[in-house]
Each structure stands twice: as structure tokens, then as C-alpha cells.
């Protein structure tokens, strides 16, 4: 009898039958993964379910169980697909898809920012009230009636340019767009230095990093500085004269945004000069960079009296040797806590993978860390933001080691393992960010606009608001002047109120719930106003409650008058 396995037609038929069976199994696994994902979404949005199907109770309340099941089904589907596909395995497709995946995770995040104010008639009261007349982020200028910023000029300049080009609302998009650009640049730099698979993983890690997500929601300079330095890196890696000049211009924007990181330009100068013509490229890089350095020196001299003095104060008071140990402990702890110890793989990159300019990358990371080791000590994880310019490079090095490990797995397992890395680490980052209340920032920060606008609509034009953290937002959203109570001596609070009344102002006190204790501790023993023992005129209820007290209401309250607060509407 003829063996059917030796007949070519029968062998082909048997192979097709097996192929069809495995495809059905793969399709079933994919379907189960999709169903598990749908259950996760349902549990998150609705809170779970409990149904009876044919007398059997089917329920789901704990999100982690369907999530776990979905991951198992998806990994099994990946492995089965790659096992039967050979050279068509997803590991090879990752290189083709990597750019698209990086674009998808490069999302814009929307947030608002204040405007730069240079002249303010209220600042003319400085001889009487001192620095209390200027809001957060500003200081008294060299001439009466002038306020100068304490923060660097880079981000305000970028916002001013955006406003001129696309209208006032465009300032809201500067930080979110630079956040998206930073993720895309992480991919492009990683692709040039270590390959597309490494670049894709690094971009995903960057996009979901808790500190990166947090800062991309804030109108602060950390993400913009990161974006400009990454752009400088990308141009520095290019060839030709124009890319060297562009690298210098991008570094110039970074220095305008964060002048204390000027030393990082030396690393990029080395990278630029690594290509021929070395001298010409280095010269063009310096030509692009020099105007920004000169501009920072001139602004510092005009505003603060010395090219080497910043709005934060003289260098001698900002940096101290004793800060090294606590800062090293804090930054290392925050980095590992927010990103897991996996980031330590970055230091094994030279042994595990081939990476261009690895020495320059390590030097860049080291100089970023060194720039803040001697700086003031902070006790909150949010100050890991100082190291943001180095974190994308750290992710590239870490991802290079991860890819090197993935390449040692059987081909059929690489796609599934890559899927796990790109799923589990971002999920862990999101859970960590949620525990740190990162995603509440939109609702929490809404109070600045809501309270400020309400004050603008409800308080008289002659109102002046004694406040601290709202000192800038009240001016922006209401147009009312503010006084900072942290700059008023405890025994001078009553006299400051008398000055306001003599000038025709109606004084108010605005306090967040956590500020009230500090305000009472500072002024409660020296001033009746400092006790804040009467009902507020305005209340805001949110993640952080805010109360606005009319100083004149205190005497009315003590006389028996009933004071009913106005409640600020909260956005849904």
C-alpha cells in the first residue's frame, strides 16, 4: 500500500489541514483577548457586571483578572503566529511598524499657561509693601512699576511666537506639542543610535513615563527643555553643514529654556565634530549656539545685575556640597520608584548591545544629574522633572539591552516577548501615575481658572486679593491685583490692609484649604485678620478646596450679620 505521506498532493493537503486548524486556534485566542479587553474597559467605565446566563452566574468586578487573561491569550496568539510563520514572524514586522507605533503613542496633551507681564501700576506700591506686590514667578524690577521674571525666557518666548503665529489660544499647545515631539524624537534618535526595535520600545517607555506624563500636563519648562535637547541630538547625529547649524540652534533654544544646562552643549559639540569636516561643523554648531548664551548673559545682567546671576539668586546660594548625598539618594530613589529597576539595564548597554555614541550619551546623562546634585534639596517625587532631558536617552540605552535579550530568544517567542514588554511596562507606569494622582491634575488645576474668573465676575474692580499660590492666576483670569502674604511680616498684616484701604482697595484673603493652617500660624497671634475666624465670601469645592474671605466681613460677622458664601461652579 502506498504511504499517503509520500504522495505530494496528500502531504500538501495534510499541511493545509494543520495550517487551517492552527489558524482557527489563533483566531480563537485573538477573540478571547479582545473579549478580555472589552471586559476590562467595561469594568473600568461601569464598575463591573453580574449576569445569569442559562442559570449560570457570570460576573466581573476585579479588572486585573480579565487583564491577566487578555495578556495570556494575546501572548499565546503571538507565539502561535510566529511559530507557524517563520520568516514572516512579527519580530521582523516590528522593524517596519516601529515608526507608526511611535507616532501613535506621541499624543498631544492640552494645558494652559499664563502670560508674561512686564509693567504693573500696582508694583509702584513696592516702597510700602515690598516684594508682596509681585506674584509668583516675578520679582521687582530695577525701576519703579516694573516686574521682572524669575524664570528663564525660553518658554515664554516660545509661547509668544505661538501666539503671534496662531492666536492667543496657541500658547496652550506649546508644552503638549513639545511633549509629542519629544516622544517622536526619542524614536528617531534611538533608531539612528541602536536600531528601530530599540527606538520603538524607548519611545513607548518615554510616552508612558509617569514623570513625563505629569510634566506634559504642566505649563512648565521641563518638557520644552527636553524637546529642544532631543532635537539638538537628532541634528547633531546628521551629516552636512546645515544639520550642525540646526543642532546649535536647537541647543540655543534649550539653553534659553534652561540656562543652567548649558554645559550639555559641550557633549553635543563632540558629537557634531565626530563627522567631517570636523572644524567646519563645530564652528557652525557654535555659531548657532552663541547668540543664546549671549542673550542669557545680557538678560541676567539687565534684570539681576550680573551675567552669572539668575532669577533664583546668586550661584553661591543655590549650590552647596552638603546637598550631594540627599539629592543623589532622592533622585535615584524616584527614578527607580517611578520606572522600576529595569532602567538600571542602561548601564549594561555597552556590554550587551552595539550603540553609536554611547560614551556621549552617558556623558550627557551624567552632566544632567551633576547639574542638580549640588542644587537645593527637595522632598517630592515631582522634582525628578529636573532630570527629564536625560531620561529619553536612559530609555534608549535600557531598550537596547532589552532588545539584545529578546534577540537571544527563539524566533517564535520574540514577538510575544516584545508585546509583553511594550504592554506590561507602560501599564505599570500608568498604574503608578494613577496612584500618584497624575491624572487628577486637569481637575485639580481647573480651580485656578475657575476661581480667578469667578472673582473677575463677582468682586468689585477695586478688590485686591491677599494670596500666595493663586497670586498669578488671579491676576491673569480676573484682572485684580494680588498681594503675596508670604512676603508680609506677621506684625505688618494690619498695616498692609490699612494701606490698601487708603488707596481705595477692598481687601480679600484667598486661601487653599492646606494654606489656612500656615496663614493662621503666621498671622494669628499678631492680627485679628490672621485668625480667619469668619465665613468666606466665596467657596470652591474640588480636589483642593479654596475659600475667599472679605476682610470687611469680619466686623459684620461679629456684629451678628449672616454671611452666605457664593459657590464657584465646578466644570463637569
SULHU-V611728 format. One record per residue. RES is the residue in three letters. SS is DSSP state (a for helix, b for strand, c for the rest). PHI is phi in whole degrees, -180 to 180 (* if undefined). PSI is psi in degrees with one decimal (* if undefined). Layout:
res=[RES;RES]
ss=[SS;SS]
phi=[PHI;PHI]
psi=[PSI;PSI]
//
This chain:
res=[UNK;UNK;UNK;UNK;UNK;UNK;UNK;UNK;UNK;UNK;UNK;UNK;UNK;UNK;UNK;UNK;UNK;UNK;UNK;UNK;UNK;UNK;UNK;UNK;UNK;UNK;UNK;UNK;UNK;UNK;UNK;UNK;UNK;UNK;UNK;UNK;UNK;UNK;UNK;UNK;UNK;UNK;UNK;UNK;UNK;UNK;UNK;UNK;UNK;UNK;UNK;UNK;UNK;UNK;UNK;UNK;UNK;UNK;UNK;UNK;UNK;UNK;UNK;UNK;UNK;UNK;UNK;UNK;UNK;UNK;UNK;UNK;UNK;UNK;UNK;UNK;UNK;UNK;UNK;UNK;UNK;UNK;UNK;UNK;UNK;UNK;UNK;UNK;UNK;UNK;UNK;UNK;UNK;UNK;UNK;UNK;UNK;UNK;UNK;UNK;UNK;UNK;UNK;UNK;UNK;UNK;UNK;UNK;UNK;UNK;UNK;UNK;UNK;UNK;UNK;UNK;UNK;UNK;UNK;UNK;UNK;UNK;UNK;UNK;UNK;UNK;UNK;UNK;UNK;UNK;UNK;UNK;UNK;UNK;UNK;UNK;UNK;UNK;UNK;UNK;UNK;UNK;UNK;UNK;UNK;UNK;UNK;UNK;UNK;UNK;UNK;UNK;UNK;UNK;UNK;UNK;UNK;UNK;UNK;UNK;UNK;UNK;UNK;UNK;UNK;UNK;UNK;UNK;UNK;UNK;UNK;UNK;UNK;UNK;UNK;UNK;UNK;UNK;UNK;UNK;UNK;UNK;UNK;UNK;UNK;UNK;UNK;UNK;UNK;UNK;UNK;UNK;UNK;UNK;UNK;UNK;UNK;UNK;UNK;UNK;UNK;UNK;UNK;UNK;UNK;UNK;UNK;UNK;UNK;UNK;UNK;UNK;UNK;UNK;UNK;UNK;UNK;UNK;UNK;UNK;UNK;UNK;UNK;UNK;UNK;UNK;UNK;UNK;UNK;UNK;UNK;UNK;UNK;UNK;UNK;UNK;UNK;UNK;UNK;UNK;UNK;UNK;UNK;UNK;UNK;UNK;UNK;UNK;UNK;UNK;UNK;UNK;UNK;UNK;UNK;UNK;UNK;UNK;UNK;UNK;UNK;UNK;UNK;UNK;UNK;UNK;UNK;UNK;UNK;UNK;UNK;UNK;UNK;UNK;UNK;UNK;UNK;UNK;UNK;UNK;UNK;UNK;UNK;UNK;UNK;UNK;UNK;UNK;UNK;UNK;UNK;UNK;UNK;UNK;UNK;UNK;UNK;UNK;UNK;UNK;UNK;UNK;UNK;UNK;UNK;UNK;UNK;UNK;UNK;UNK;UNK;UNK;UNK;UNK;UNK;UNK;UNK;UNK;UNK;UNK;UNK;UNK;UNK;UNK;UNK;UNK;UNK;UNK;UNK;UNK;UNK;UNK;UNK;UNK;UNK;UNK;UNK;UNK;UNK;UNK;UNK;UNK;UNK;UNK;UNK;UNK;UNK;UNK;UNK;UNK;UNK;UNK;UNK;UNK;UNK;UNK;UNK;UNK;UNK;UNK;UNK;UNK;UNK;UNK;UNK;UNK;UNK;UNK;UNK;UNK;UNK;UNK;UNK;UNK;UNK;UNK;UNK;UNK;UNK;UNK;UNK;UNK;UNK;UNK;UNK;UNK;UNK;UNK;UNK;UNK;UNK;UNK;UNK;UNK;UNK;UNK;UNK;UNK;UNK;UNK;UNK;UNK;UNK;UNK;UNK;UNK;UNK;UNK;UNK;UNK;UNK;UNK;UNK;UNK;UNK;UNK;UNK;UNK;UNK;UNK;UNK;UNK;UNK;UNK;UNK;UNK;UNK;UNK;UNK;UNK;UNK;UNK;UNK;UNK;UNK;UNK;UNK;UNK;UNK;UNK;UNK;UNK;UNK;UNK;UNK;UNK;UNK;UNK;UNK;UNK;UNK;UNK;UNK;UNK;UNK;UNK;UNK;UNK;UNK;UNK;UNK;UNK;UNK;UNK;UNK;UNK;UNK;UNK;UNK;UNK;UNK;UNK;UNK;UNK;UNK;UNK;UNK;UNK;UNK;UNK;UNK;UNK;UNK;UNK;UNK;UNK;UNK;UNK;UNK;UNK;UNK;UNK;UNK;UNK;UNK;UNK;UNK;UNK;UNK;UNK;UNK;UNK;UNK;UNK;UNK;UNK;UNK;UNK;UNK;UNK;UNK;UNK;UNK;UNK;UNK;UNK;UNK;UNK;UNK;UNK;UNK;UNK;UNK;UNK;UNK;UNK;UNK;UNK;UNK;UNK;UNK;UNK;UNK;UNK;UNK;UNK;UNK;UNK;UNK;UNK;UNK;UNK;UNK;UNK;UNK;UNK;UNK;UNK;UNK;UNK;UNK;UNK;UNK;UNK;UNK;UNK;UNK;UNK;UNK;UNK;UNK;UNK;UNK;UNK;UNK;UNK;UNK;UNK;UNK;UNK;UNK;UNK]
ss=[c;c;c;a;a;a;c;a;a;a;a;a;a;a;a;a;a;a;a;a;a;a;a;a;a;a;a;a;a;a;a;a;a;a;a;a;a;a;a;a;a;a;a;a;a;a;c;c;b;b;b;b;b;c;c;b;b;b;b;b;c;c;a;a;a;a;a;a;a;a;a;a;a;a;a;a;a;a;a;a;a;a;a;a;a;a;a;a;c;a;a;a;a;a;a;a;a;a;a;a;a;a;a;a;a;c;c;c;c;c;c;c;c;c;c;c;c;c;b;c;a;a;a;a;a;a;a;a;a;a;a;a;a;c;c;c;c;b;b;b;c;c;c;c;c;b;b;b;b;c;c;c;c;a;a;a;a;a;a;a;a;a;a;a;a;a;c;a;a;a;a;a;a;a;a;a;a;a;a;a;a;a;a;a;a;a;a;a;a;a;a;a;a;a;c;a;a;a;a;a;a;a;a;a;a;a;a;a;c;a;a;a;a;a;a;a;c;c;c;c;a;a;a;a;a;a;a;a;a;a;a;a;a;a;a;a;c;c;c;c;a;a;a;a;a;a;a;a;a;a;a;a;a;a;a;a;a;c;a;a;a;c;c;a;a;a;a;a;a;a;a;a;c;c;c;c;c;a;a;a;a;a;a;a;a;a;a;a;a;a;a;a;a;a;a;a;a;a;a;a;a;a;a;a;c;c;c;c;c;b;c;c;b;c;a;a;a;a;c;c;c;c;a;a;a;a;a;a;a;a;a;a;a;a;a;a;a;a;a;c;a;a;a;a;a;a;a;a;a;a;a;a;c;c;c;c;c;a;a;a;a;a;a;a;a;a;a;a;a;a;a;a;a;c;c;c;c;c;c;c;a;a;a;a;a;a;a;a;a;a;a;a;a;a;a;a;a;a;a;a;a;a;a;a;a;a;c;c;c;c;a;a;a;a;a;a;a;a;a;a;a;a;a;a;a;a;a;a;a;a;a;a;a;a;a;c;c;a;a;a;a;a;a;a;a;a;a;a;a;a;a;a;a;a;a;a;a;a;c;c;c;c;b;b;b;b;b;c;c;c;a;a;a;a;a;a;a;a;c;c;b;b;b;b;a;a;a;c;c;a;a;a;a;a;a;a;a;a;a;a;a;a;c;c;c;b;b;b;b;b;b;b;a;a;a;a;a;a;a;a;a;a;a;c;c;c;c;c;a;a;a;c;c;c;c;c;c;b;b;b;c;c;c;c;c;b;b;b;b;b;c;c;a;a;a;a;a;a;c;c;c;c;c;c;c;b;b;c;c;c;c;c]
phi=[*;-78;-73;-65;-69;-87;-83;-60;-68;-67;-62;-65;-65;-63;-65;-64;-64;-64;-61;-64;-62;-66;-65;-66;-63;-61;-63;-64;-64;-63;-62;-64;-64;-65;-61;-61;-63;-63;-65;-59;-62;-62;-62;-70;-89;-103;107;114;-155;-149;-123;-118;-119;55;81;-102;-79;-119;-145;-154;-127;-101;-61;-66;-68;-64;-64;-60;-63;-62;-63;-62;-64;-66;-64;-63;-65;-60;-63;-65;-61;-72;-64;-96;-100;62;-73;-96;-63;-64;-57;-75;-68;-57;-65;-76;-84;-56;-64;-65;-63;-64;-66;-62;-80;-86;-98;-83;-124;-97;-157;-104;-142;-78;-106;-78;-117;-106;-120;-149;-57;-64;-67;-68;-83;-57;-58;-95;-107;68;-71;-63;-81;-107;-80;-57;92;-134;-144;-71;-84;-72;-123;-60;81;-116;-114;-119;-75;-93;-95;-62;-85;-59;-66;-58;-64;-61;-69;-64;-64;-62;-65;-66;-80;-134;96;-61;-67;-65;-63;-69;-101;-62;-66;-60;-67;-69;-66;-62;-62;-63;-65;-65;-66;-59;-65;-63;-67;-61;-64;-74;-90;-144;108;-71;-64;-59;-62;-62;-64;-63;-65;-64;-63;-63;-62;-104;-56;-56;-72;-69;-62;-59;-74;-73;-96;-114;-81;-122;-88;-66;-67;-57;-61;-62;-61;-67;-66;-66;-64;-63;-61;-61;-68;-62;-80;-77;-113;98;-77;-64;-67;-65;-65;-62;-62;-65;-68;-65;-63;-62;-63;-65;-70;-61;-81;-139;-60;-68;-97;-58;-62;-64;-63;-64;-66;-69;-61;-64;-65;-61;-77;-72;-105;-84;-77;-60;-65;-64;-65;-62;-65;-66;-60;-66;-62;-72;-85;-58;-58;-67;-62;-65;-63;-63;-63;-67;-61;-62;-66;-71;-81;-116;94;-156;-61;-100;-106;-108;-69;-87;121;-67;-58;-62;-95;-90;-121;-141;-61;-68;-81;-61;-63;-65;-68;-62;-65;-67;-65;-65;-64;-65;-62;-72;-68;-84;-124;69;-65;-58;-64;-67;-60;-56;-81;-102;-57;-62;-87;-107;-146;-95;-131;-71;57;-60;-62;-65;-63;-64;-63;-62;-62;-61;-70;-62;-63;-61;-63;-118;-65;-93;-75;-56;-89;-120;-116;-126;-58;-63;-80;-63;-56;-60;-92;-54;-58;-93;-66;-59;-66;-62;-68;-64;-64;-62;-66;-62;-70;-62;-65;-60;-69;-63;-67;-89;-82;-57;-55;-68;-101;-68;-63;-63;-66;-63;-60;-63;-60;-77;-104;-71;-64;-60;-62;-62;-61;-65;-63;-63;-62;-65;-65;-89;63;-61;-82;-88;-63;-61;-69;-68;-78;-61;-62;-63;-69;-63;-67;-61;-67;-64;-61;-62;-84;-105;-93;-64;-60;-92;-71;-126;-113;-87;-157;-127;-68;-95;-64;-86;-68;-64;-64;-67;-90;-113;79;-91;-71;-131;-122;-91;-73;-73;-99;-101;-64;-53;-81;-110;-64;-63;-67;-64;-65;-64;-62;-62;-65;-64;-88;91;-94;-103;-82;-132;-120;-112;-136;-76;-59;-79;-84;-61;-63;-64;-64;-66;-65;-80;-117;-62;-87;-112;-150;-60;-63;-66;-78;46;-110;-135;-66;-76;-86;-137;-133;-126;-110;-162;-63;-131;-76;-131;-129;-118;-106;-83;-61;-72;-72;-64;-66;-65;-65;-67;-83;103;-70;-92;-111;-108;-68;-86;-102;-75;-63;-101;-63;-67]
psi=[141.3;133.0;122.6;-26.2;-21.5;-10.9;123.6;-39.0;-41.1;-40.1;-42.4;-39.2;-42.0;-39.5;-41.8;-37.3;-44.6;-41.1;-42.9;-41.3;-45.2;-34.9;-38.0;-40.5;-43.5;-44.0;-38.9;-41.3;-41.4;-42.3;-43.3;-37.8;-42.0;-43.2;-42.7;-41.3;-41.7;-39.1;-39.8;-47.7;-42.2;-46.3;-38.5;-39.5;-36.4;-29.3;6.8;-179.1;161.6;110.0;161.0;121.1;113.5;39.9;-1.7;130.0;123.5;122.0;159.3;121.8;-25.8;112.5;-33.2;-28.0;-53.1;-30.7;-45.2;-45.7;-42.6;-41.1;-44.1;-46.2;-42.4;-42.0;-42.1;-39.3;-41.4;-48.8;-43.1;-41.8;-46.1;-32.1;-38.3;-3.1;-21.3;-119.4;-5.2;16.0;156.1;-22.8;-40.3;-33.8;-28.2;-37.3;-35.4;-35.2;-14.9;-41.1;-43.1;-40.9;-40.9;-36.5;-40.7;-43.5;-7.9;80.3;148.2;142.1;132.5;130.9;161.8;163.0;153.1;175.0;152.9;130.8;128.5;-42.2;137.5;119.8;-29.4;-26.3;-16.3;-14.6;5.2;-38.1;-25.9;-41.8;-5.4;-149.0;-5.7;-17.4;-7.7;142.1;176.3;138.0;-1.7;165.1;171.1;137.4;178.5;-16.9;153.8;143.0;5.1;135.4;143.7;147.4;146.0;-14.9;156.2;161.3;-11.8;-52.8;-45.2;-36.7;-43.9;-39.7;-37.5;-40.8;-43.5;-39.1;-41.8;-37.1;-36.3;13.5;170.1;-36.4;-17.2;-22.5;-24.0;-19.6;-4.3;-53.8;-46.2;-41.7;-37.9;-27.5;-47.1;-41.1;-37.9;-40.5;-45.3;-40.0;-35.1;-41.6;-48.2;-42.8;-44.4;-38.2;-38.5;-32.9;-32.2;1.9;161.0;-37.1;-44.7;-43.6;-41.8;-47.9;-41.7;-41.6;-40.2;-45.8;-40.7;-44.5;-32.2;1.4;126.9;-41.2;-34.1;-43.9;-45.0;-47.6;-24.0;-11.6;-2.3;140.3;61.8;171.9;-3.0;-50.1;-44.6;-43.4;-40.8;-45.7;-43.2;-40.5;-38.1;-38.6;-39.4;-39.8;-46.0;-45.7;-37.1;-29.8;-11.7;176.1;156.9;167.2;-38.6;-37.4;-32.5;-42.9;-43.1;-37.4;-40.6;-39.7;-40.3;-41.4;-34.8;-43.4;-38.1;-39.7;-38.6;-31.7;-39.6;83.3;-28.4;-11.9;19.8;-29.4;-22.3;-23.5;-27.3;-36.9;-43.9;-30.2;-40.5;-42.0;-42.9;-43.7;-2.3;-18.4;150.2;149.9;119.5;-51.5;-42.1;-45.1;-41.6;-39.8;-42.2;-38.2;-45.2;-37.1;-38.4;-30.2;-38.4;-42.4;-36.6;-41.8;-42.0;-40.7;-42.3;-42.6;-41.9;-45.8;-42.1;-41.1;-41.8;-44.9;-42.5;-3.7;-4.2;141.1;-24.3;6.6;135.1;179.0;-12.8;-9.2;177.2;150.6;-37.0;-26.2;-11.2;-29.7;131.6;145.7;-36.0;-12.7;-13.1;-51.7;-51.3;-34.9;-41.5;-42.1;-43.7;-51.2;-40.7;-42.3;-45.1;-40.3;-45.6;-36.4;-39.2;-25.2;5.2;158.3;-2.9;-29.3;-18.2;-18.1;-22.8;-31.4;-5.8;3.7;-44.6;-24.8;-25.1;-20.5;160.2;116.1;125.8;143.6;33.3;-39.9;-41.3;-37.8;-45.0;-39.5;-41.0;-47.8;-43.8;-42.7;-34.3;-47.5;-44.3;-32.6;-21.1;-2.9;-35.4;-4.6;173.9;148.9;131.2;155.5;19.7;139.5;-23.9;-19.7;1.1;-14.8;-27.8;-29.8;4.9;-39.8;-23.2;-21.1;-40.8;-39.5;-37.2;-38.8;-36.1;-45.5;-43.1;-44.8;-33.6;-39.2;-39.9;-44.0;-38.5;-38.8;-40.3;-36.0;-16.0;-6.9;160.4;146.8;-37.4;-18.0;-10.3;-43.4;-45.4;-40.6;-39.3;-40.8;-43.8;-44.1;-46.4;-8.6;-50.9;-42.6;-48.7;-38.6;-42.2;-41.8;-42.8;-41.7;-42.7;-44.5;-39.2;-40.9;-27.8;6.2;29.1;-38.6;-2.3;-3.4;-35.6;-47.5;-37.4;-44.6;-11.9;-22.8;-30.6;-49.2;-43.1;-48.3;-43.8;-45.6;-38.1;-41.8;-41.2;-33.4;-33.4;-26.3;151.3;155.0;-21.7;12.4;141.2;136.0;121.1;114.4;177.4;-75.6;-23.1;10.7;-31.7;-42.3;-34.8;-40.7;-42.4;-49.1;-20.7;-22.8;5.4;144.1;157.1;156.2;137.7;118.3;-18.6;-13.2;3.1;127.2;144.4;-39.9;-2.2;9.1;-47.2;-40.4;-34.0;-39.8;-37.9;-39.0;-42.4;-45.4;-39.7;-28.1;1.7;12.0;150.4;112.9;142.3;156.0;123.0;124.4;136.2;160.3;-34.7;-14.6;-21.9;-40.9;-43.7;-39.8;-44.8;-39.1;-32.7;-41.0;-9.3;-29.2;-18.2;-9.9;135.7;-33.3;-34.3;-14.8;-23.4;58.7;30.2;161.0;148.3;159.5;-28.7;139.9;142.5;127.3;122.0;-156.3;-27.9;114.8;147.2;138.0;140.2;119.5;131.4;123.1;-34.4;-17.3;-17.2;-46.8;-35.9;-41.3;-43.1;-25.0;-1.4;0.8;144.3;125.0;119.1;117.4;147.4;135.8;128.8;125.8;139.1;131.7;138.4;*]
//
